[in-house]
Amino acid sequence: MELDNEDRNEVLTFLLDRDASGQTGFIKLMNNPRKVFEMAWFALKGEEAHNALTSYWDNKVKMAERGQSQPRSQRILKRH
């Protein structure tokens, strides 16, 4: 994954900078069971979900560029 400097610094701040109580944002996240579950889900399924969403919207854009509101196969099925 490539990050620009602003994103990289934001992640490093989350991981390393401590608040008044001495905790980092990451330590706080690790103490929240829901966030730990979300983090695990993203680690396991995040790339797949991102790719599926990207593919879906890429297809929507391509159809819009061709003036189609739905795939040709679905339009043909509706006629019969």
N, C-alpha and C positions, 0 to 999 in steps of 0.2 A: 504494500500500500504506500502510495506517495502522498506526503502531506506538505503543504506550504509551511513556511516558518511560523505564521500566526497560529495555525492549528497545532503544530508541533509544540509551540510554547504553551498553548492552552492545556494540552495533555500533560506536559511536564509539570505545570503548575498544579494541576489536579492530583498528580502522583506525589509531588515532593513538597509543596508549600504547606506549612503548618499554620493552623489557626491559634487563637489565644490559649486553647486547651491542649495544644500540641498535636492535634490530629490533622491528617491530610484529608482531602476529599475522598481519596481512595479508601482510606481506613474507615471513614464514615459509611461509604458504600458497602464495604465488607461486613459491616454490622447490621445491615438491613437485609433480611432473608429474601424479600421480594426482589430487591435489586441484584442480589447474588444469583437468583434464579434467572432473571432477565439477562444478566451478563453471560451465564452459562448457555442460555438459549441462543444469544447472538453469536457466541463462540462456535456453537454447533451448527446453527441454521442461518446465521446472518448473511453470509455470502450467497447462499442459495436463494434466500428471500430477496436480496438486493438484485440478483441476476434476473429473477422472475419478474420483479417489478419493472426493471429496466427494459426487458424484452417486451413486456406488455405495452408500456408507453411508447417504445420505439415503433411497435406495430400500429398503435393508434395514430401516431404522427404520420407514418407512411400512408395509412388509409386516408387521413385527412388531406394529405398532399395530393392524393389521387382523386379526391372528392367522394370517397366512399365512407359511409357511416358504419358499415359492418363488413366482415369478410365476404367475398363473392360466393363462397359455398353456402353461407347462411342465407344470402339473398335469393339464390336459386331455389333452395328448399322451401322458402316461404311462398314462392310462385306456384308450386305444385300442390 
